[in-house]
Amino acid sequence: MGMFDAIDISTSGVTTYRTWLDALSDNIANINTVRPSNQPAFQEKFVVAQAVDYSGGAGVGNGVRVESIAHGSAQGRLVYDPTNPLADKGGYVRQPDIDLGSQMTQLIMAQRGYQANLAVVDRAHEAYTAALTLGKNS
């Protein structure tokens, strides 16, 4: 394990959690997006993360990365809203099938993970700085 591996590993976590936070923000912002019933609904975004081993197969975990962004169903749900200008002849519009409670729970988890990784970076920086000052006053 190298001298700055703690910072590198935590930085990969910060980047992954940031991507998750962005996806959740987009989901929440579009939770009430209305489309005509003959068009697909806004698709919920899911971040697919994968552990990364940068050590060349030594079996030591060295962080995480975003493998891909998956999308939820475009089916959504039909909502009866005859006053909406996008409503079809039957009065229906299509909205995404996203659960706000689930999104908020995930948002809290992603925020805590993001903060925890930033705290590790901060503490590692403090430790490295303290190590550089050892013996300076001798």
C-alpha positions in Angstrom: 0.0 0.0 0.0 1.4 3.3 -1.1 1.8 6.5 1.0 -1.2 8.3 -0.6 -3.5 5.3 -1.1 -6.0 6.4 1.5 -6.5 9.7 -0.3 -6.8 7.9 -3.7 -9.3 5.4 -2.4 -11.4 8.0 -0.7 -11.3 10.3 -3.7 -12.7 7.4 -5.8 -15.5 7.1 -3.2 -16.2 10.9 -3.3 -16.5 10.8 -7.1 -18.8 7.8 -7.1 -21.0 9.3 -4.4 -21.1 12.6 -6.3 -22.4 10.8 -9.3 -25.0 9.0 -7.2 -26.1 12.4 -5.7 -26.4 13.9 -9.2 -28.6 11.0 -10.4 -30.8 11.3 -7.3 -31.1 15.0 -7.7 -32.2 14.5 -11.3 -34.7 11.9 -10.3 -36.2 14.1 -7.6 -36.3 17.2 -9.9 -38.2 15.2 -12.5 -40.6 13.3 -10.2 -43.5 15.3 -11.5 -42.5 15.6 -15.1 -45.6 15.1 -17.2 -45.6 13.8 -20.8 -48.3 12.8 -23.2 -49.6 9.3 -22.7 -48.1 8.1 -26.0 -44.6 9.1 -25.0 -42.2 7.4 -22.6 -42.1 8.7 -19.0 -38.9 10.2 -17.5 -36.7 7.2 -16.6 -35.3 7.0 -13.1 -31.5 6.9 -13.0 -29.5 4.3 -11.0 -25.7 4.4 -10.5 -24.0 1.0 -10.9 -20.7 1.1 -8.9 -17.9 -1.5 -9.1 -14.9 -2.1 -6.8 -11.6 -1.4 -8.5 -8.3 -3.1 -8.0 -5.5 -0.9 -9.3 -2.8 -3.1 -7.7 -2.5 -5.4 -10.8 -4.3 -8.4 -9.3 -2.8 -8.4 -5.8 -6.3 -8.7 -4.4 -6.2 -5.5 -2.5 -9.2 -3.2 -2.9 -8.3 0.2 -4.1 -11.5 2.1 -4.4 -14.6 2.2 -6.5 -15.8 3.6 -9.8 -19.0 4.2 -11.6 -19.5 1.3 -14.0 -22.6 2.7 -15.7 -25.9 4.6 -15.2 -28.9 2.3 -15.5 -32.4 3.6 -16.3 -35.7 2.6 -14.9 -38.8 1.8 -16.8 -40.1 4.2 -19.4 -43.6 2.8 -18.8 -44.2 5.2 -15.9 -47.8 5.5 -14.7 -50.9 7.0 -16.4 -52.5 9.7 -14.3 -56.0 11.1 -15.0 -55.6 14.9 -15.4 -58.0 16.2 -18.0 -57.1 19.8 -17.3 -53.5 19.2 -18.4 -52.7 20.5 -21.9 -50.7 17.3 -22.6 -53.7 15.1 -21.7 -54.9 12.7 -24.4 -58.6 12.3 -25.4 -59.3 10.2 -22.3 -57.7 12.9 -20.1 -54.5 10.8 -19.2 -50.9 11.9 -19.0 -47.8 9.9 -18.3 -45.7 10.5 -15.2 -42.5 8.7 -14.0 -43.0 5.9 -11.4 -40.5 7.2 -8.9 -41.0 6.9 -5.1 -40.0 10.1 -3.4 -39.5 8.4 -0.1 -37.0 6.0 -1.6 -35.2 8.8 -3.4 -34.9 10.8 -0.2 -33.6 7.8 1.8 -31.0 7.1 -0.9 -30.1 10.8 -0.9 -29.3 10.7 2.8 -27.2 7.5 2.3 -25.3 9.1 -0.6 -24.7 12.3 1.3 -23.4 10.5 4.3 -21.0 8.3 2.2 -19.8 11.5 0.4 -19.1 13.2 3.8 -17.4 10.1 5.2 -15.0 9.9 2.2 -14.2 13.6 2.4 -13.5 13.2 6.2 -11.0 10.4 5.3 -9.3 12.6 2.8 -9.1 15.5 5.3 -7.7 13.2 8.1 -5.2 11.6 5.8 -4.0 15.1 4.7 -3.6 16.1 8.3 -1.7 12.9 9.1 0.6 13.4 6.1 1.2 17.1 7.1 2.0 16.1 10.7 4.4 13.5 9.4 6.2 16.1 7.4 6.7 18.3 10.4 8.2 15.6 12.6 11.7 16.5 13.6 11.4 20.0 12.2 11.8 21.6 15.7 14.8 19.5 16.7 
